[in-house]
């Protein structure tokens, strides 16, 4: 079997979510500045 889970940070889904968060943040920096305010609305 796999490694034992000691915390939520060990979960594969958590690690993938962190990577997705970073990727979305990077891509949003390429948006025009006026669009950044719309994303937060």
CHARMM-style PDB file with segment names, atoms N, HN, CA, C and O in Angstrom:
ATOM      1  N   UNK     1       0.834  -1.194   0.000  1.00  0.00      PROA
ATOM      2  CA  UNK     1       0.000   0.000   0.000  1.00  0.00      PROA
ATOM      3  C   UNK     1       0.867   1.241   0.000  1.00  0.00      PROA
ATOM      4  O   UNK     1       2.095   1.147  -0.008  1.00  0.00      PROA
ATOM      5  N   UNK     2       0.234   2.404   0.009  1.00  0.00      PROA
ATOM      6  HN  UNK     2      -0.763   2.480   0.016  1.00  0.00      PROA
ATOM      7  CA  UNK     2       0.949   3.673  -0.004  1.00  0.00      PROA
ATOM      8  C   UNK     2       1.399   4.097   1.377  1.00  0.00      PROA
ATOM      9  O   UNK     2       1.276   3.363   2.358  1.00  0.00      PROA
ATOM     10  N   UNK     3       1.920   5.300   1.416  1.00  0.00      PROA
ATOM     11  HN  UNK     3       2.020   5.896   0.620  1.00  0.00      PROA
ATOM     12  CA  UNK     3       2.388   5.853   2.692  1.00  0.00      PROA
ATOM     13  C   UNK     3       1.205   6.184   3.590  1.00  0.00      PROA
ATOM     14  O   UNK     3       0.131   6.529   3.096  1.00  0.00      PROA
ATOM     15  N   UNK     4       1.390   6.083   4.912  1.00  0.00      PROA
ATOM     16  HN  UNK     4       2.262   5.803   5.313  1.00  0.00      PROA
ATOM     17  CA  UNK     4       0.294   6.452   5.821  1.00  0.00      PROA
ATOM     18  C   UNK     4       0.042   7.963   5.782  1.00  0.00      PROA
ATOM     19  O   UNK     4       0.960   8.762   5.597  1.00  0.00      PROA
ATOM     20  N   UNK     5      -1.212   8.324   5.960  1.00  0.00      PROA
ATOM     21  HN  UNK     5      -1.959   7.675   6.111  1.00  0.00      PROA
ATOM     22  CA  UNK     5      -1.605   9.738   5.958  1.00  0.00      PROA
ATOM     23  C   UNK     5      -1.526  10.252   7.385  1.00  0.00      PROA
ATOM     24  O   UNK     5      -2.234   9.773   8.272  1.00  0.00      PROA
ATOM     25  N   UNK     6      -0.664  11.226   7.595  1.00  0.00      PROA
ATOM     26  HN  UNK     6      -0.089  11.615   6.874  1.00  0.00      PROA
ATOM     27  CA  UNK     6      -0.503  11.795   8.927  1.00  0.00      PROA
ATOM     28  C   UNK     6      -1.205  13.130   9.067  1.00  0.00      PROA
ATOM     29  O   UNK     6      -1.558  13.540  10.172  1.00  0.00      PROA
ATOM     30  N   UNK     7      -1.409  13.811   7.943  1.00  0.00      PROA
ATOM     31  HN  UNK     7      -1.122  13.478   7.045  1.00  0.00      PROA
ATOM     32  CA  UNK     7      -2.142  15.078   7.967  1.00  0.00      PROA
ATOM     33  C   UNK     7      -2.772  15.296   6.598  1.00  0.00      PROA
ATOM     34  O   UNK     7      -2.505  14.557   5.651  1.00  0.00      PROA
ATOM     35  N   UNK     8      -3.595  16.302   6.511  1.00  0.00      PROA
ATOM     36  HN  UNK     8      -3.812  16.903   7.281  1.00  0.00      PROA
ATOM     37  CA  UNK     8      -4.256  16.592   5.240  1.00  0.00      PROA
ATOM     38  C   UNK     8      -3.234  16.967   4.161  1.00  0.00      PROA
ATOM     39  O   UNK     8      -3.506  16.805   2.971  1.00  0.00      PROA
ATOM     40  N   UNK     9      -2.066  17.464   4.567  1.00  0.00      PROA
ATOM     41  HN  UNK     9      -1.845  17.595   5.534  1.00  0.00      PROA
ATOM     42  CA  UNK     9      -1.037  17.849   3.599  1.00  0.00      PROA
ATOM     43  C   UNK     9      -0.434  16.641   2.882  1.00  0.00      PROA
ATOM     44  O   UNK     9       0.189  16.793   1.831  1.00  0.00      PROA
ATOM     45  N   UNK    10      -0.609  15.468   3.430  1.00  0.00      PROA
ATOM     46  HN  UNK    10      -1.115  15.344   4.284  1.00  0.00      PROA
ATOM     47  CA  UNK    10      -0.123  14.241   2.800  1.00  0.00      PROA
ATOM     48  C   UNK    10      -1.066  13.753   1.701  1.00  0.00      PROA
ATOM     49  O   UNK    10      -0.676  12.919   0.885  1.00  0.00      PROA
ATOM     50  N   UNK    11      -2.274  14.248   1.668  1.00  0.00      PROA
ATOM     51  HN  UNK    11      -2.591  14.926   2.331  1.00  0.00      PROA
ATOM     52  CA  UNK    11      -3.258  13.789   0.688  1.00  0.00      PROA
ATOM     53  C   UNK    11      -2.908  14.285  -0.711  1.00  0.00      PROA
ATOM     54  O   UNK    11      -2.551  15.447  -0.903  1.00  0.00      PROA
ATOM     55  N   UNK    12      -3.016  13.390  -1.671  1.00  0.00      PROA
ATOM     56  HN  UNK    12      -3.305  12.445  -1.515  1.00  0.00      PROA
ATOM     57  CA  UNK    12      -2.709  13.743  -3.059  1.00  0.00      PROA
ATOM     58  C   UNK    12      -3.642  14.847  -3.567  1.00  0.00      PROA
ATOM     59  O   UNK    12      -3.208  15.726  -4.311  1.00  0.00      PROA
ATOM     60  N   UNK    13      -4.899  14.807  -3.177  1.00  0.00      PROA
ATOM     61  HN  UNK    13      -5.251  14.093  -2.573  1.00  0.00      PROA
ATOM     62  CA  UNK    13      -5.857  15.813  -3.636  1.00  0.00      PROA
ATOM     63  C   UNK    13      -5.466  17.196  -3.110  1.00  0.00      PROA
ATOM     64  O   UNK    13      -5.623  18.190  -3.818  1.00  0.00      PROA
ATOM     65  N   UNK    14      -4.963  17.268  -1.883  1.00  0.00      PROA
ATOM     66  HN  UNK    14      -4.836  16.461  -1.308  1.00  0.00      PROA
ATOM     67  CA  UNK    14      -4.519  18.545  -1.323  1.00  0.00      PROA
ATOM     68  C   UNK    14      -3.319  19.081  -2.102  1.00  0.00      PROA
ATOM     69  O   UNK    14      -3.261  20.272  -2.408  1.00  0.00      PROA
ATOM     70  N   UNK    15      -2.372  18.218  -2.419  1.00  0.00      PROA
ATOM     71  HN  UNK    15      -2.420  17.250  -2.171  1.00  0.00      PROA
ATOM     72  CA  UNK    15      -1.185  18.634  -3.161  1.00  0.00      PROA
ATOM     73  C   UNK    15      -1.549  19.119  -4.558  1.00  0.00      PROA
ATOM     74  O   UNK    15      -0.986  20.099  -5.045  1.00  0.00      PROA
ATOM     75  N   UNK    16      -2.495  18.432  -5.205  1.00  0.00      PROA
ATOM     76  HN  UNK    16      -2.953  17.636  -4.809  1.00  0.00      PROA
ATOM     77  CA  UNK    16      -2.938  18.858  -6.537  1.00  0.00      PROA
ATOM     78  C   UNK    16      -3.669  20.193  -6.466  1.00  0.00      PROA
ATOM     79  O   UNK    16      -3.524  21.031  -7.356  1.00  0.00      PROA
ATOM     80  N   UNK    17      -4.448  20.390  -5.419  1.00  0.00      PROA
ATOM     81  HN  UNK    17      -4.566  19.709  -4.696  1.00  0.00      PROA
ATOM     82  CA  UNK    17      -5.159  21.652  -5.250  1.00  0.00      PROA
ATOM     83  C   UNK    17      -4.187  22.815  -5.069  1.00  0.00      PROA
ATOM     84  O   UNK    17      -4.402  23.896  -5.617  1.00  0.00      PROA
ATOM     85  N   UNK    18      -3.126  22.596  -4.305  1.00  0.00      PROA
ATOM     86  HN  UNK    18      -2.952  21.717  -3.860  1.00  0.00      PROA
ATOM     87  CA  UNK    18      -2.105  23.640  -4.119  1.00  0.00      PROA
ATOM     88  C   UNK    18      -1.457  23.994  -5.450  1.00  0.00      PROA
ATOM     89  O   UNK    18      -1.254  25.171  -5.749  1.00  0.00      PROA
ATOM     90  N   UNK    19      -1.132  22.988  -6.246  1.00  0.00      PROA
ATOM     91  HN  UNK    19      -1.297  22.032  -6.003  1.00  0.00      PROA
ATOM     92  CA  UNK    19      -0.533  23.239  -7.559  1.00  0.00      PROA
ATOM     93  C   UNK    19      -1.505  23.977  -8.477  1.00  0.00      PROA
ATOM     94  O   UNK    19      -1.099  24.863  -9.229  1.00  0.00      PROA
ATOM     95  N   UNK    20      -2.771  23.618  -8.420  1.00  0.00      PROA
ATOM     96  HN  UNK    20      -3.101  22.897  -7.810  1.00  0.00      PROA
ATOM     97  CA  UNK    20      -3.784  24.300  -9.226  1.00  0.00      PROA
ATOM     98  C   UNK    20      -3.905  25.762  -8.808  1.00  0.00      PROA
ATOM     99  O   UNK    20      -4.012  26.645  -9.660  1.00  0.00      PROA
ATOM    100  N   UNK    21      -3.890  26.018  -7.523  1.00  0.00      PROA
ATOM    101  HN  UNK    21      -3.803  25.301  -6.831  1.00  0.00      PROA
ATOM    102  CA  UNK    21      -3.978  27.382  -7.004  1.00  0.00      PROA
ATOM    103  C   UNK    21      -2.830  28.234  -7.561  1.00  0.00      PROA
ATOM    104  O   UNK    21      -3.048  29.364  -7.998  1.00  0.00      PROA
ATOM    105  N   UNK    22      -1.632  27.697  -7.543  1.00  0.00      PROA
ATOM    106  HN  UNK    22      -1.456  26.779  -7.188  1.00  0.00      PROA
ATOM    107  CA  UNK    22      -0.465  28.423  -8.045  1.00  0.00      PROA
ATOM    108  C   UNK    22      -0.603  28.684  -9.545  1.00  0.00      PROA
ATOM    109  O   UNK    22      -0.300  29.781 -10.013  1.00  0.00      PROA
ATOM    110  N   UNK    23      -1.051  27.696 -10.289  1.00  0.00      PROA
ATOM    111  HN  UNK    23      -1.297  26.804  -9.908  1.00  0.00      PROA
ATOM    112  CA  UNK    23      -1.205  27.845 -11.741  1.00  0.00      PROA
ATOM    113  C   UNK    23      -2.263  28.890 -12.087  1.00  0.00      PROA
ATOM    114  O   UNK    23      -2.054  29.707 -12.985  1.00  0.00      PROA
ATOM    115  N   UNK    24      -3.383  28.873 -11.394  1.00  0.00      PROA
ATOM    116  HN  UNK    24      -3.553  28.210 -10.666  1.00  0.00      PROA
ATOM    117  CA  UNK    24      -4.440  29.855 -11.647  1.00  0.00      PROA
ATOM    118  C   UNK    24      -3.941  31.261 -11.315  1.00  0.00      PROA
ATOM    119  O   UNK    24      -4.225  32.211 -12.045  1.00  0.00      PROA
ATOM    120  N   UNK    25      -3.210  31.390 -10.230  1.00  0.00      PROA
ATOM    121  HN  UNK    25      -2.979  30.619  -9.637  1.00  0.00      PROA
ATOM    122  CA  UNK    25      -2.665  32.696  -9.849  1.00  0.00      PROA
ATOM    123  C   UNK    25      -1.697  33.215 -10.905  1.00  0.00      PROA
ATOM    124  O   UNK    25      -1.736  34.392 -11.263  1.00  0.00      PROA
ATOM    125  N   UNK    26      -0.840  32.349 -11.395  1.00  0.00      PROA
ATOM    126  HN  UNK    26      -0.809  31.392 -11.104  1.00  0.00      PROA
ATOM    127  CA  UNK    26       0.115  32.750 -12.447  1.00  0.00      PROA
ATOM    128  C   UNK    26      -0.607  33.207 -13.706  1.00  0.00      PROA
ATOM    129  O   UNK    26      -0.283  34.243 -14.287  1.00  0.00      PROA
ATOM    130  N   UNK    27      -1.594  32.413 -14.115  1.00  0.00      PROA
ATOM    131  HN  UNK    27      -1.857  31.571 -13.643  1.00  0.00      PROA
ATOM    132  CA  UNK    27      -2.303  32.752 -15.357  1.00  0.00      PROA
ATOM    133  C   UNK    27      -3.129  34.027 -15.213  1.00  0.00      PROA
ATOM    134  O   UNK    27      -3.298  34.769 -16.181  1.00  0.00      PROA
ATOM    135  N   UNK    28      -3.640  34.283 -14.025  1.00  0.00      PROA
ATOM    136  HN  UNK    28      -3.503  33.680 -13.239  1.00  0.00      PROA
ATOM    137  CA  UNK    28      -4.447  35.491 -13.841  1.00  0.00      PROA
ATOM    138  C   UNK    28      -3.595  36.751 -13.937  1.00  0.00      PROA
ATOM    139  O   UNK    28      -4.128  37.829 -14.201  1.00  0.00      PROA
ATOM    140  N   UNK    29      -2.298  36.643 -13.731  1.00  0.00      PROA
ATOM    141  HN  UNK    29      -1.865  35.767 -13.516  1.00  0.00      PROA
ATOM    142  CA  UNK    29      -1.412  37.804 -13.872  1.00  0.00      PROA
ATOM    143  C   UNK    29      -1.307  38.267 -15.322  1.00  0.00      PROA
ATOM    144  O   UNK    29      -0.940  39.413 -15.584  1.00  0.00      PROA
ATOM    145  N   UNK    30      -1.630  37.376 -16.270  1.00  0.00      PROA
ATOM    146  HN  UNK    30      -1.928  36.445 -16.058  1.00  0.00      PROA
ATOM    147  CA  UNK    30      -1.597  37.734 -17.692  1.00  0.00      PROA
ATOM    148  C   UNK    30      -2.866  38.452 -18.140  1.00  0.00      PROA
ATOM    149  O   UNK    30      -2.907  38.987 -19.248  1.00  0.00      PROA
ATOM    150  N   UNK    31      -3.889  38.473 -17.312  1.00  0.00      PROA
ATOM    151  HN  UNK    31      -3.855  38.038 -16.412  1.00  0.00      PROA
ATOM    152  CA  UNK    31      -5.139  39.134 -17.665  1.00  0.00      PROA
ATOM    153  C   UNK    31      -4.938  40.647 -17.693  1.00  0.00      PROA
ATOM    154  O   UNK    31      -4.060  41.173 -17.010  1.00  0.00      PROA
ATOM    155  N   UNK    32      -5.756  41.346 -18.489  1.00  0.00      PROA
ATOM    156  HN  UNK    32      -6.469  40.918 -19.044  1.00  0.00      PROA
ATOM    157  CA  UNK    32      -5.734  42.810 -18.413  1.00  0.00      PROA
ATOM    158  C   UNK    32      -6.118  43.244 -16.994  1.00  0.00      PROA
ATOM    159  O   UNK    32      -6.892  42.565 -16.320  1.00  0.00      PROA
ATOM    160  N   UNK    33      -5.579  44.365 -16.554  1.00  0.00      PROA
ATOM    161  HN  UNK    33      -4.951  44.917 -17.102  1.00  0.00      PROA
ATOM    162  CA  UNK    33      -5.774  44.807 -15.168  1.00  0.00      PROA
ATOM    163  C   UNK    33      -7.252  44.966 -14.800  1.00  0.00      PROA
ATOM    164  O   UNK    33      -7.641  44.651 -13.675  1.00  0.00      PROA
ATOM    165  N   UNK    34      -8.074  45.447 -15.723  1.00  0.00      PROA
ATOM    166  HN  UNK    34      -7.758  45.703 -16.637  1.00  0.00      PROA
ATOM    167  CA  UNK    34      -9.494  45.631 -15.392  1.00  0.00      PROA
ATOM    168  C   UNK    34     -10.207  44.299 -15.159  1.00  0.00      PROA
ATOM    169  O   UNK    34     -11.217  44.256 -14.457  1.00  0.00      PROA
ATOM    170  N   UNK    35      -9.693  43.211 -15.741  1.00  0.00      PROA
ATOM    171  HN  UNK    35      -8.872  43.246 -16.311  1.00  0.00      PROA
ATOM    172  CA  UNK    35     -10.304  41.902 -15.530  1.00  0.00      PROA
ATOM    173  C   UNK    35     -10.018  41.348 -14.134  1.00  0.00      PROA
ATOM    174  O   UNK    35     -10.808  40.563 -13.610  1.00  0.00      PROA
ATOM    175  N   UNK    36      -8.907  41.744 -13.531  1.00  0.00      PROA
ATOM    176  HN  UNK    36      -8.265  42.382 -13.957  1.00  0.00      PROA
ATOM    177  CA  UNK    36      -8.576  41.242 -12.208  1.00  0.00      PROA
ATOM    178  C   UNK    36      -9.650  41.628 -11.187  1.00  0.00      PROA
ATOM    179  O   UNK    36      -9.946  40.858 -10.273  1.00  0.00      PROA
ATOM    180  N   UNK    37     -10.228  42.810 -11.344  1.00  0.00      PROA
ATOM    181  HN  UNK    37      -9.988  43.435 -12.087  1.00  0.00      PROA
ATOM    182  CA  UNK    37     -11.275  43.238 -10.419  1.00  0.00      PROA
ATOM    183  C   UNK    37     -12.556  42.440 -10.633  1.00  0.00      PROA
ATOM    184  O   UNK    37     -13.296  42.192  -9.681  1.00  0.00      PROA
ATOM    185  N   UNK    38     -12.821  42.041 -11.855  1.00  0.00      PROA
ATOM    186  HN  UNK    38     -12.220  42.243 -12.628  1.00  0.00      PROA
ATOM    187  CA  UNK    38     -14.010  41.231 -12.147  1.00  0.00      PROA
ATOM    188  C   UNK    38     -13.871  39.844 -11.555  1.00  0.00      PROA
ATOM    189  O   UNK    38     -14.871  39.268 -11.128  1.00  0.00      PROA
ATOM    190  N   UNK    39     -12.673  39.284 -11.511  1.00  0.00      PROA
ATOM    191  HN  UNK    39     -11.860  39.752 -11.858  1.00  0.00      PROA
ATOM    192  CA  UNK    39     -12.466  37.960 -10.933  1.00  0.00      PROA
ATOM    193  C   UNK    39     -12.826  37.959  -9.446  1.00  0.00      PROA
ATOM    194  O   UNK    39     -13.340  36.966  -8.931  1.00  0.00      PROA
ATOM    195  N   UNK    40     -12.561  39.050  -8.772  1.00  0.00      PROA
ATOM    196  HN  UNK    40     -12.144  39.856  -9.191  1.00  0.00      PROA
ATOM    197  CA  UNK    40     -12.838  39.124  -7.345  1.00  0.00      PROA
ATOM    198  C   UNK    40     -14.291  39.382  -7.020  1.00  0.00      PROA
ATOM    199  O   UNK    40     -14.715  39.194  -5.880  1.00  0.00      PROA
ATOM    200  N   UNK    41     -15.056  39.807  -7.999  1.00  0.00      PROA
ATOM    201  HN  UNK    41     -14.711  39.959  -8.925  1.00  0.00      PROA
ATOM    202  CA  UNK    41     -16.478  40.139  -7.740  1.00  0.00      PROA
ATOM    203  C   UNK    41     -17.333  38.902  -7.576  1.00  0.00      PROA
ATOM    204  OT1 UNK    41     -18.540  39.010  -7.355  1.00  0.00      PROA
TER     205      UNK     41
END
